[in-house]
Amino acid sequence: MNGKKVKHVEIKPGMKVRELVDEMGKAGVFSAGRLAEAVDIYLEMLDSDATVFLGVSGALVAGGLRQVLCEAIAKDLVDVIVTTGANVVHDLLEAFGGRHLRGEPFFDDAKLRKQGISRIYDAYLEQSAFELFEDNIQPLLLEITKQEKRMSTAKLLREIGLRLHDDNSFIRMAARKGVPVFAPALIDSVFGLQAWLFSQDHELVLDVLLDVKEMFEIAHGAENSGAVILGGGVPKNFILQSKLMAPTPFKYAIQITMDRPEHGGLSGATLEEAKSWGKVAPDAKLVTVIGDATILFPVLIAGVLGGRSVKSKI
């Protein structure tokens, strides 16, 4: 038993995010306490010069986290990113001049279809945005494949990022900072449809085995490493499996999820479970924060950037 008293969170006018996180850490229980611990672990990762792998699942860009991802990359909080095709598409949509709209979570979706609106819970996308996406991605693919026909998704996204002009694009920021962005399931998205259409008249081979090779090389060379995982799915597994053949497992890991472990699904699997696979070190510093990443991840990054003045472990 810890034995420490739960100190009730004290809110003060004008307090900074760092100060709020410190208060959560003094309480030390439930998701608030674990979020404070996540900030501590993240700061320790950075202080120890660990290679930080960030997994971004779902459609968090559509959920408003695009610039949070940009800031994390720009401030050197991330060394490697693994994400979904959805986040790539939504980032590029905005880079090309498209937009995400605020809508209603409970609406007549048949009517939305007639209006040319696609819905992600209460985030809406106009059909014209996908037309804009096609108008921009096809010329980019043509330009890039003049130099190289076969490439990993990380290589392709880097080449795309270097050609973007939107400072708020996390794909662009990652390319500029030399942070590889892997999207092993890139074809499971509108990007995949566009890549297939392009391949009907041009040569393009997205070689995901090259993704595996490049990811394993990074993981193998990272003696000290940590993982920050938002959700689950392909990004979570691709990050954790990279340590299966590496000499050292992850020493740190943070997970933010709303899923549960009992049904055996990856998104809810505990980080402790990864110890049995050799993906995470037996003495690794781990924390799972249960909750919505669109709320918790911005607070985590703000807390890390602010620095913790009080170390309050659970």
N, C-alpha and C positions, 0 to 999 in steps of 0.2 A: 504494500500500500504506500502511495506517495506521501500522504499525511499532510500535505500543504493545504492551507485553507483556500477555498474558492473566494477570490476577491472580486466583488461585483464591479462590472464595467462602469467607469465614470466618464461621462460625456461632458466636454468643456467647450464653450463657444470658441470657434476659430481653430479648433485642434486639427493637427495634420493627420494624414493617413497613418504615418508611422506611429504617432501617438495613440491612435485608435487601435492599431494592431498590438501595440504594447499593452494596452488595457485588456484586450482579448487574451493575450498571453498570461496576464496576471490572474485572470479568471481560470484559464488553463483547461477548460473542459468543453465537451461537445465540439462542433465544427469550428467554433470561434477559436478555441484553444489549439486545435490542430492547424488552423490557418496561420496562427502566430508561430507554431513550430515549423510550418512549411517555409515561412520567411527566414527563420533561423537556419534551416538546412540549406536553403538556396544561398544565403550569404556565406555559409561555410564552404559550399561548393565553389563559389567565386573566389573566396580567400585562399583556398587550396589549389587554385588554378586548374580545377577540373574541367574536362571537356563536357559541355552541357548539351544534351540531346533533348529537343522539345518535340513532343507529339501533339498534333492539333487535329482532332477528329471533328466529325459533323460538319456544320456550316456556320462556324463561329464568325467568319467575316460578315456574313449576312446578319449575324447577331450583334454587330457593332464593334468587334474586336480588332478590326483591321489596323488601326493606328496604334493600338496597344502592342500588337505583334511587331509593328515597325519600330516602336520605341525600344522594345526588348532587344531587337537586332542592332539598332543604332547605338545602344548603350553597352554593347558587348556582353549581354546577359545570356546569349545563345550562340552555340557553335555549329549545331546541326539541326535541321528541321525535317520532320516527316509529317506529311499532311495528306488530306483527302483531295480528290479531284474537285470536289465541291468548293473547297476554300480557294483553290487555284482559280477556278472559273469565276467565282464571285469577286476575287481581287482583280482579275483582269477586266471583268465587266466595268468596274469603276475606273480602272486605269484607262479604258477606252472611251470613257465619258458616260457610261451608264450609271444607274442609281438603284438603291434599294429603298423601298417605301414602307412606311408604317401603316399597317392595316388592322384588321380584326381577326382574332383567332377562330371565331365561329361565324362563318358567313356561308352563303350559298355558293359552293365551289363551282357548280355548273354555270352560275351567272358570271363568276370570275373568269371562267374559261371563255365565255362569249365576249367578255370585255378585254381579252388578251392579257390576263393577269395570272401568273403562277404564284402559289402561296407556299411559304415555309413558316408554318404556324401563323404568327402575325406580322411577318416580313413579306412584302409583296415584290414581285418582279414583273415588269412589263415585257411582253413578247418582243417589243422593239429593241430591248436590251440584248436579247440573244441574236437578233439580226445584226446589231452593232458589233457583237462579239465575232460573228462570222466574217463581217466585212474587214475586221482588223486582224484576226488570227490567221486567216488564209494567206495574206501577203507576208506576214511574219514567218510562217512556215516555209513559204517559197524562198525567202531570203536566206533563212538559216540552212535549209537543205542544199543550197548551192555549195556550201562549204563542207557539209557532213550529212550523210544519209542515215547512218545507224548511230544511235546514242541512247544513253540512259535518260530517265525522266529528269534527273538532277541536272544533267548537261543541257537538255532542252530548255528547262525552266531558267537556267542561268543565262542562256543565249537570249531568251525572251526578255528577261529582266533587264539586261544590259541595253535593250532597245526601247524600254518604256521611259516615259517622261513625267510620270505621276510620282511626286515625292512621297505620297501616302501609300504607295503600293509596297506591300511586304515582299513581293517577288522582286521588285526593283531594288529595295533596300538590301535584301539578302545577296543579290548579285553584286552590288557595289561593295558590300562588306566581306565578300568571299565566303558567305555562309551557304553551304549546299542545301537545297530544298528537294527532298525526295518525295515523290508521289507515286508509289508502286502500283496503286489502283487508279491511276490517272484516266485510264480508258473507261472507267465506271463513272462517267460524267459527260457533260456537254462537250468538254474538251475532247474526250474520246471519240464522240460522234464527228466532230470537226476534223480530227486527225484521220479518221477512216475516210471521210469524204475527200480529203486532200490526197490520200494514198491511192485513190482511184485513177488519178492522172499523173501522180508524181511518186517518186520513191521516198518513203519514210519508214524507218523501222525503229520503234520504241522498244529497246532491248532491256527488259526489267532484270535480266540476269546481270547486266552491267550495274544496275542499281545495287543488287546484292553484293557484287564484287566491291564496288566503291564504298558501300556502307561497312562491309566487313574490314576493309583496309583502315577506315577511320577508327572503328571500334578496336581493332587489333593494336593500333598505335596509341590508343588512349589508355595509358596505365591508370590514370586517375580520372574517373568519369562519373557523371550523374545524369539522371533522367527526370524530366518534368513532363508529365503525361496528362493531357486534357482529354477526358473520355477514354475511348478504347479503340476497338476495331483494328484495321490494318496499321495505322501509325503506331499504336501501342505495341503490337506484336513485332513489327519490323524493327523497332528500337530495341526491344528486349532480346529478340533472337540474335541480334548482331553480336551479342556476347557469348553465344554458344561455343564459338571456336576461338574466342579471344583469350589471351593469357590471364586477364584480370576481369572479374565481373564488375557491375556497377557498385560503387561505394555509397552512392546517395540516390534516393528516388522519392519523388513527390507525385502523387496522383490526385487528380480532382475528377470525381465521377458521381453520377446519380444512380448507378447500377448496383446490383447485389451479386454476391459470389455463388449463391446456393445452386443456381441452375447450370453452372459450369461455363457460362459465357465469359469471354475475355474481358469485356468492358468492366465487369464487376469483380474480376479476379483480384485477390489481394496481392500486394507487392511481396508479402512474406512467401506466398506460393511460388514466386519466381526463384526463391532460394533453392527449392528442390530441383530446379532445372539448371542451376549454376549460373543463372543470368544476373543474380543479385548476390552480393557477398553475404556470408553468414552474419557478419557484424555491421552490415550496412545501416546507415541512418535513413529511416523510411518514415513516411507519413502519408496517410490517405485522408483527404478532406472530402466529405460527402456534401455535395451541393452543385449548384449551377455554375458552370465555368464562366458564363458571361458576367456573373457577379464576382466570383472569387478570384479569377485570374487577374483582372485589373487591380484588385486590392493587393494581391500577391506581388505584382510587379511594382506597384506604387510603394509598397512596404519595403521591398528590396532596394529600390532606388533611393528611398528616404533613409535607409539604414536603421537598424534596430538599436535603440539606446538601452533597452532592457532585455536580457536573455532569460526567457521564462519557458523552460521546457515542461511538458506535461508530465 
